[in-house]
Amino acid sequence: TTKFLVPNDTVENAIGVDLKMRGEFGIQQDLSIRGMGFEQSAVMVDGINLNDPQSGHFNLDLPLTIYDWDKVEIMRGGSSSLYGSNAMGGAVNFITAEPEKDAFKFKTLYGQKQLHLMNLSLDKISDLLNFHLAMERAAAASYRPETDFETQTFFSKWIFNELYGVPELIIAQNKKDFGAGSFYSSNYPRQEEHTAVGLYMLKFKFRNFSTRFYYRRHWDKFILDRKRPDWFKNIHINHLAGLKLPWELKIKRTKLNLGLEYSYQDIESTNLGSHNRNEVSLSFSVKGEYFEKFSYDLSLRIDDYDKYDTQISPGLFLGCNISSEEDIFFSIQRNYRLPSFTELYYSSPANVGNPDLLTEECLNFEIGYKKEKAGCSYGTSFFRRFGYDLIDWVKNSSSDAWRVENVSYSKTDGVEAWLKRGGLKFSYSYIDSDYKSGAEFSKYIADYLRHKVSLSQSFRFKGIVLSVDASYQKRPARSGFLNLDLYLQKRWLVKNYSINLFLRASNLTNSRQEDIEGVALAGRWIYSGCEIAF
């Protein structure tokens, strides 16, 4: 997959995925999968669910640079039977990079609006210790009022080869300072935000068993009006910590997986107050094949909470090989989500929480077909989802503050189709959702991508690679827009050195784009740079 500046670039054009951007270059983006909201999609690193307990707006606050991950797994459709709360629409899993050889990489770029970025990466291999280090700094001026930003990221991964269990340690941090003009309410166009996240993960590997400890700390300072910084200011600190114990056993064509997990969440906030909750989870799955033609995956997860009812999430996947290249599949899943701390307790002139919220849940059905052969793959799938007690921010008049309520019922139908052939990638998704609510205005549940078309093509000529990414997006009751990105690069190999010069033009047609109504994105943005690796 082509990597540009931030990990989120990779998922932006994926089928069924809607990345609602408030700020460019990964400043703040809301992940939506198959029309579900940003709170209803799981974000993971190395299989650990790291959704922010304060607000899903921070789920993609990941301390990762472009050199820190190998691949991204995108699971479309409900996944609560595997990953628990939040995975109602699906999940995105970033697999961190494994250092494989001694290497050094340096990347720098400059562009319009005073954009500049510098990234350093170092990999070192030895019998005793393998490690990967990366540091990045990026900044830019405003593309519209109050959208300036500065970010700093540090990531490290340490693998102790000679110790029992081959421990893997991740230490990573990210800091962002940015203007948040109209990010949360157009009534306050001079908002400002500062965030800092730390991620710490420790993994031990044994034959059929592994142990994973994880801890995530997120700090956020929000200012409603930059010109009056002390008028309305919130400071939040939340923690997510846990222990995950997965176990795997293979018996001929059958694979058994068991998992036990404990997690703890808390928050200290000048606005929301002090709150905490914990959970114990037990998961089970069995995968198998019959006659090399039929496959199945049966999963079940039980989540026991100290302050909510116990949740049971079953899931079933069935597959059939029509031929060596063709498959049909069917799945059914029950999914759920607990409300976030912001939905429960937040209060401001523009947004008001609700401590009496119920757990939301949905039932997902999907049937599909795919064909894969050398140089070409294509397929299609159809899904239907029933939602109950879905959580949304609503109001009855445009002058009211947004308040949180459980929306009684929704039914969503969707279709997806894709084609990959050589350097050509094409996908189309359609979603239609019908919901019942007593409120006049809905902030999120009615704001989904009805149509999404993505087309990308790579061309090569005398060592020059040109990548063209085009997409069209259309939301209900809003005008659609076309986006066109170009990426041009030329690579040279000189002895042990690799030199890559590149030029990128985002939104080449300079079209007006709004993923979130009233929050305009940047127009045309051109930047270029150089990457050196040895």
C-alpha positions in Angstrom: 0.0 0.0 0.0 1.3 3.5 -0.8 2.3 5.4 2.3 2.2 9.1 2.3 2.4 11.2 5.5 0.2 9.6 8.2 -1.2 6.1 8.7 -4.7 7.4 8.1 -3.9 8.0 4.4 -3.9 4.3 3.9 -7.5 3.7 5.0 -9.0 6.9 3.5 -9.9 5.3 0.1 -10.6 1.8 1.4 -14.0 0.4 0.5 -16.7 0.9 3.1 -14.5 3.4 5.1 -15.4 7.0 5.7 -12.6 9.1 7.2 -14.3 12.4 8.2 -11.6 14.9 8.5 -11.8 18.1 10.6 -8.1 18.8 10.2 -5.6 17.8 7.5 -2.5 15.6 7.9 -4.0 13.5 10.7 -4.8 16.4 13.1 -8.2 15.0 13.7 -10.2 12.5 11.8 -13.3 10.5 12.7 -13.3 6.9 11.5 -16.6 5.5 10.2 -17.1 2.0 8.7 -20.2 1.1 6.8 -22.2 4.2 7.9 -21.6 3.7 11.6 -20.4 6.7 13.7 -16.8 7.3 14.9 -17.7 5.9 18.3 -18.9 2.7 16.7 -15.7 1.6 14.9 -12.7 0.0 16.7 -9.2 1.3 16.2 -6.5 -1.2 17.2 -2.7 -1.5 17.3 -1.3 -5.1 17.1 -4.8 -6.5 17.9 -5.4 -4.3 21.0 -8.5 -2.2 21.0 -7.4 1.3 21.9 -10.6 3.3 21.4 -10.4 6.5 23.5 -12.9 6.2 26.5 -13.4 10.0 26.5 -14.3 10.5 22.9 -14.1 8.7 19.6 -12.7 12.0 18.1 -9.4 10.8 19.6 -9.4 7.2 18.4 -6.9 8.0 15.6 -4.6 9.9 17.9 -2.0 7.2 17.3 1.7 7.8 18.0 2.8 6.2 14.7 4.8 7.6 11.8 4.9 6.2 8.3 7.8 4.0 9.2 6.3 2.4 12.2 3.7 0.0 10.7 3.9 -2.8 8.1 0.3 -3.1 7.1 -3.3 -2.2 8.0 -6.1 -4.7 8.4 -9.6 -3.4 7.7 -12.5 -5.5 9.0 -15.8 -4.4 7.6 -19.0 -5.4 9.4 -19.6 -5.9 13.1 -16.7 -7.4 15.1 -17.9 -7.3 18.7 -17.5 -11.1 19.0 -13.8 -10.6 18.5 -13.0 -7.1 19.8 -15.8 -6.1 22.2 -17.4 -2.7 22.5 -17.1 -0.1 19.7 -16.6 -2.6 16.8 -20.2 -2.2 15.6 -19.3 -1.1 12.1 -16.0 -2.8 11.9 -12.3 -2.4 12.9 -9.0 -1.1 11.7 -5.8 -2.8 13.0 -2.4 -1.2 12.5 0.3 -3.9 12.6 3.6 -2.4 13.8 6.8 -2.8 11.9 9.3 -5.6 12.8 13.0 -4.5 12.3 14.5 -7.0 9.8 17.9 -5.4 9.0 20.1 -2.5 9.8 18.6 0.5 8.2 18.4 4.3 8.4 15.7 6.5 6.7 15.4 10.2 6.5 12.4 12.0 5.0 11.7 15.7 4.6 9.2 17.7 2.7 8.0 21.3 2.2 4.9 22.7 0.7 2.3 25.4 0.5 0.9 27.1 3.7 4.4 26.8 5.3 4.0 23.0 5.5 7.2 21.2 6.6 7.8 17.7 7.9 11.0 15.8 8.9 11.1 12.1 9.8 14.1 10.0 11.0 14.0 6.2 11.4 16.6 3.8 12.6 16.6 -0.1 12.6 19.2 -2.2 14.3 19.6 -6.0 14.4 21.7 -8.1 16.8 21.6 -11.5 18.5 20.7 -9.9 21.7 18.4 -7.0 20.7 16.4 -5.8 17.7 15.0 -2.3 17.8 13.2 0.3 15.7 13.2 4.1 16.5 11.4 6.9 14.7 11.0 10.6 15.3 8.8 13.0 13.3 7.9 16.7 13.5 5.4 18.4 11.2 3.8 21.9 11.1 1.8 24.2 8.9 0.0 27.5 8.9 -3.7 27.9 8.6 -5.5 26.9 5.3 -8.6 28.7 6.8 -8.8 30.7 10.0 -7.7 28.7 13.1 -6.4 25.6 11.4 -2.6 25.9 12.0 -0.9 22.9 13.6 2.3 21.4 15.0 2.9 17.8 15.8 5.7 15.7 17.3 5.8 11.9 17.3 8.2 9.4 18.8 8.0 5.6 18.4 10.2 2.8 19.5 10.0 -1.0 19.4 12.4 -3.2 21.3 12.7 -7.0 20.8 14.8 -8.9 23.4 15.9 -12.0 21.5 17.7 -13.8 24.3 15.2 -13.3 27.1 12.5 -15.9 27.9 9.3 -15.3 26.0 11.2 -12.9 23.6 9.7 -9.7 25.1 8.5 -7.0 22.7 8.3 -3.5 24.1 6.6 -0.5 22.5 7.1 3.0 23.8 5.5 5.7 21.8 4.3 9.3 22.3 2.6 12.0 20.2 1.9 15.7 20.9 -0.4 18.0 18.8 -1.1 21.7 19.1 -3.7 23.0 16.6 -6.4 25.5 15.8 -9.8 23.8 15.9 -11.8 26.4 14.0 -15.5 25.2 14.1 -14.4 21.6 14.8 -17.3 20.9 17.2 -19.7 23.9 16.7 -19.9 26.5 14.0 -21.1 28.9 16.7 -17.5 29.1 18.0 -15.1 29.4 15.1 -12.0 30.2 17.1 -11.6 26.9 19.0 -8.1 25.6 20.0 -7.0 22.2 21.1 -3.8 20.5 22.5 -3.5 16.8 22.9 -0.7 14.4 24.0 -0.9 10.6 23.9 1.4 7.9 25.3 1.3 4.3 24.3 3.1 1.5 26.1 2.8 -2.2 25.1 4.6 -5.3 26.3 4.2 -8.7 24.7 5.6 -12.1 25.6 5.4 -15.0 23.1 5.3 -18.7 23.9 4.4 -21.7 21.8 0.5 -21.5 21.9 0.2 -18.7 24.3 1.1 -15.0 24.6 0.7 -12.3 27.1 0.1 -8.6 26.3 0.1 -5.7 28.6 -1.0 -2.3 27.4 -1.4 1.2 28.7 -2.6 4.3 26.9 -2.7 7.8 28.4 -4.5 10.7 26.6 -4.3 14.3 27.7 -6.5 17.0 26.1 -6.8 20.7 26.6 -9.7 22.4 24.8 -10.3 26.1 24.5 -13.7 27.2 23.1 -12.5 30.7 22.0 -8.8 31.5 21.4 -9.4 35.2 22.0 -10.8 34.4 25.5 -8.7 31.4 26.6 -9.9 31.5 30.2 -13.6 31.9 29.4 -14.3 28.2 28.7 -11.4 25.8 29.0 -11.5 22.0 29.6 -8.6 19.8 30.6 -9.1 16.0 30.4 -6.8 13.1 31.2 -7.9 9.6 30.6 -6.2 6.2 31.0 -6.8 2.9 29.3 -4.9 -0.1 30.7 -5.3 -3.8 30.3 -3.9 -7.4 30.2 -4.8 -9.7 27.3 -4.1 -13.4 27.3 -4.7 -15.1 23.9 -4.3 -18.8 23.4 -4.3 -20.8 20.2 -4.4 -24.5 19.4 -4.4 -26.2 15.9 -5.9 -29.7 15.4 -5.6 -30.8 11.8 -7.9 -28.4 9.9 -9.4 -26.8 13.0 -8.1 -23.8 14.9 -9.2 -23.0 18.4 -8.7 -19.5 20.0 -9.4 -18.6 23.6 -8.9 -15.1 25.1 -9.1 -13.6 28.5 -8.8 -9.9 28.9 -9.0 -7.3 31.7 -9.2 -3.6 31.0 -9.6 -0.5 33.1 -10.7 3.0 32.0 -10.8 6.3 33.9 -10.9 10.0 33.4 -10.1 13.1 35.4 -11.7 16.2 33.8 -12.5 19.8 34.7 -15.7 19.4 32.8 -16.7 15.7 33.0 -15.5 15.1 36.6 -13.9 11.8 37.8 -15.2 8.5 36.5 -13.9 4.9 36.0 -15.1 1.5 34.8 -13.5 -1.9 34.3 -14.3 -5.0 32.3 -13.4 -8.7 32.2 -13.8 -10.4 28.9 -13.8 -14.0 27.8 -13.7 -14.8 24.1 -13.8 -18.1 22.1 -13.6 -18.9 18.4 -13.3 -22.0 16.3 -12.3 -22.1 12.7 -12.4 -25.1 10.4 -12.8 -26.5 7.0 -14.8 -29.4 5.5 -13.6 -31.3 2.4 -11.4 -28.3 1.4 -14.6 -26.6 0.2 -16.5 -25.3 3.1 -15.2 -23.2 5.9 -16.7 -21.8 9.1 -15.7 -19.4 11.9 -17.8 -19.4 15.0 -17.0 -16.8 17.7 -18.4 -15.8 21.0 -17.4 -13.0 23.5 -18.7 -12.3 26.9 -17.9 -8.9 28.5 -18.7 -8.4 32.2 -18.7 -4.7 33.3 -18.8 -3.4 36.9 -21.4 -0.6 36.0 -23.3 -2.1 33.0 -25.1 -5.3 32.1 -23.0 -8.3 30.9 -22.8 -8.3 27.1 -22.8 -11.5 25.0 -21.7 -11.1 21.4 -22.0 -14.2 19.1 -20.8 -14.3 15.5 -20.9 -16.8 12.6 -19.0 -16.8 9.3 -19.7 -19.4 6.6 -17.7 -19.8 3.3 -17.9 -22.0 0.3 -15.2 -22.4 -2.4 -17.1 -22.6 -5.7 -13.7 -23.2 -7.4 -10.0 -22.7 -6.6 -10.5 -19.0 -7.4 -14.1 -18.2 -6.4 -15.8 -18.0 -3.0 -19.2 -17.1 -1.6 -19.6 -16.2 2.1 -22.2 -15.3 4.7 -22.0 -13.8 8.2 -24.2 -12.8 11.1 -23.0 -10.8 14.2 -24.5 -9.2 17.3 -22.6 -6.1 18.3 -22.9 -3.5 21.0 -21.2 -0.3 22.5 -21.0 1.4 25.8 -21.4 5.2 25.8 -18.2 7.3 26.1 -17.5 9.5 29.0 -18.2 12.6 26.9 -21.6 11.3 25.9 -22.4 10.6 29.5 -21.1 13.7 31.3 -20.0 16.5 29.0 -21.5 20.0 29.4 -20.8 23.1 27.3 -22.8 25.9 25.7 -22.9 23.9 22.5 -23.1 20.2 23.7 -24.8 18.5 26.6 -24.2 14.9 27.7 -26.7 12.4 29.3 -25.8 10.2 32.2 -28.8 8.0 31.7 -27.8 6.6 28.3 -28.4 2.9 27.5 -26.0 0.6 25.8 -26.5 0.6 22.0 -26.6 -2.6 20.0 -27.1 -3.9 16.4 -27.4 -7.0 14.4 -25.4 -7.4 11.2 -26.1 -9.7 8.2 -23.8 -10.0 5.1 -23.6 -12.1 2.0 -20.9 -11.8 -0.7 -18.9 -13.2 -3.6 -15.3 -12.8 -4.5 -12.9 -14.1 -7.1 -9.1 -13.9 -6.9 -6.7 -15.0 -9.6 -3.2 -13.9 -10.7 -3.2 -10.2 -11.4 -6.9 -9.7 -10.9 -9.5 -9.9 -8.1 -13.0 -8.6 -7.8 -16.1 -9.2 -5.7 -19.3 -7.8 -4.2 -21.1 -8.0 -0.9 -24.5 -7.0 0.4 -25.3 -6.2 4.1 -28.2 -5.3 6.3 -28.0 -3.9 9.8 -30.6 -3.4 12.5 -29.7 -0.9 15.2 -31.4 -0.5 18.6 -31.0 2.3 21.2 -28.3 3.9 19.0 -26.6 6.9 20.6 -26.6 10.3 18.8 -26.4 14.0 19.4 -29.7 15.6 18.5 -31.7 18.9 18.8 -35.1 20.3 17.9 -34.1 23.7 16.5 -30.9 25.1 15.0 -30.4 27.4 18.0 -30.5 24.6 20.6 -27.5 23.0 22.1 -26.8 19.4 20.9 -27.9 16.8 23.5 -27.2 13.1 23.6 -30.1 10.6 23.4 -30.7 6.9 22.5 -32.4 6.8 19.0 -34.9 4.0 19.1 -34.4 2.1 15.9 -32.5 2.1 12.5 -32.3 -0.2 9.5 -29.3 0.1 7.1 -28.8 -1.6 3.8 -25.6 -1.5 1.8 -23.7 -2.9 -1.2 -20.0 -2.9 -1.9 -18.1 -3.8 -5.1 -14.4 -3.8 -5.9 -12.0 -4.6 -8.6 -8.2 -4.8 -8.6 -6.2 -5.5 -11.8 -2.5 -4.6 -12.1 -2.0 -1.1 -10.9 -5.8 -0.3 -11.2 -8.0 -0.3 -8.1 -11.7 0.5 -8.2 -14.4 0.3 -5.5 -18.0 1.5 -5.0 -20.2 1.5 -1.9 -23.8 2.5 -1.4 -25.6 2.8 1.9 -29.2 3.7 2.7 -30.2 4.1 6.3 -33.7 4.7 7.8 -34.0 5.6 11.5 -36.6 6.7 13.9 -36.0 9.7 16.2 -38.2 12.2 18.0 -35.6 15.0 17.3 -35.6 17.4 14.3 -31.8 17.4 13.8 -29.3 14.6 14.0 -25.6 15.2 14.2 -24.1 11.8 13.3 -26.5 9.0 12.7 -27.9 10.7 9.5 -24.5 11.9 8.3 -23.1 8.9 6.4 -21.7 8.3 2.9 -24.5 7.2 0.7 -22.3 7.0 -2.4 -18.5 6.5 -2.4 -16.5 5.8 -5.6 -12.7 5.3 -5.4 -10.4 4.9 -8.4 -6.6 4.7 -8.3 -4.1 3.9 -11.0 -0.3 3.7 -11.1 1.8 4.4 -14.2 5.5 3.7 -14.6 7.7 5.2 -17.3 11.6 5.1 -17.2 11.7 4.8 -13.5 9.1 7.5 -12.8 5.9 6.4 -11.0 2.7 8.4 -11.2 -0.1 7.5 -8.9 -3.6 9.0 -9.5 -6.2 8.7 -6.7 -9.8 9.9 -7.5 -12.8 9.6 -5.3 -16.4 10.9 -5.3 -18.4 11.2 -2.1 -22.1 12.0 -1.6 -24.0 12.2 1.7 -27.8 12.4 2.2 -29.2 16.0 1.8 -25.8 17.3 0.9 -24.0 18.0 -2.4 -21.3 15.5 -3.4 -17.8 16.4 -4.2 -14.9 15.0 -6.3 -11.4 14.7 -5.0 -8.3 14.1 -7.1 -4.8 13.5 -5.7 -1.6 13.0 -7.7 1.6 11.5 -6.4 4.8 11.6 -8.6 8.1 9.9 -7.5 11.5 9.0 -8.9 13.8 6.6 -7.2 17.5 6.1 -7.6 19.7 3.3 -6.2 23.3 4.3 -5.7 25.4 1.5 -4.1 23.7 0.9 -0.7 21.7 4.2 -0.9 18.1 4.7 -2.0 17.1 8.2 -3.0 13.5 9.0 -3.6 12.2 12.4 -4.8 8.5 13.0 -4.8 5.8 15.5 -5.5 2.2 15.4 -4.3 -0.8 17.5 -5.1 -3.9 17.0 -2.9 -7.3 18.1 -4.1 -5.8 19.1 -7.5 -9.1 20.5 -8.7 -9.4 22.8 -5.7 -12.9 21.7 -5.0 -14.8 22.7 -1.9 -14.9 19.7 0.4 -16.7 19.2 3.7 -16.6 15.8 5.4 -18.4 17.4 8.3 -21.0 20.0 7.4 -19.7 23.5 8.1 -16.1 22.4 8.6 -14.4 23.2 5.2 -11.2 21.3 4.4 -8.2 22.6 2.6 -8.2 23.4 -1.1 -5.4 22.5 -3.4 -2.3 21.7 -1.4 1.1 20.9 -3.2 4.2 19.8 -1.5 7.4 17.9 -2.4 10.3 16.3 -0.6 13.1 13.8 -0.5 13.6 10.4 1.2 17.0 8.8 1.7 17.4 5.2 2.9 20.5 3.1 3.5 
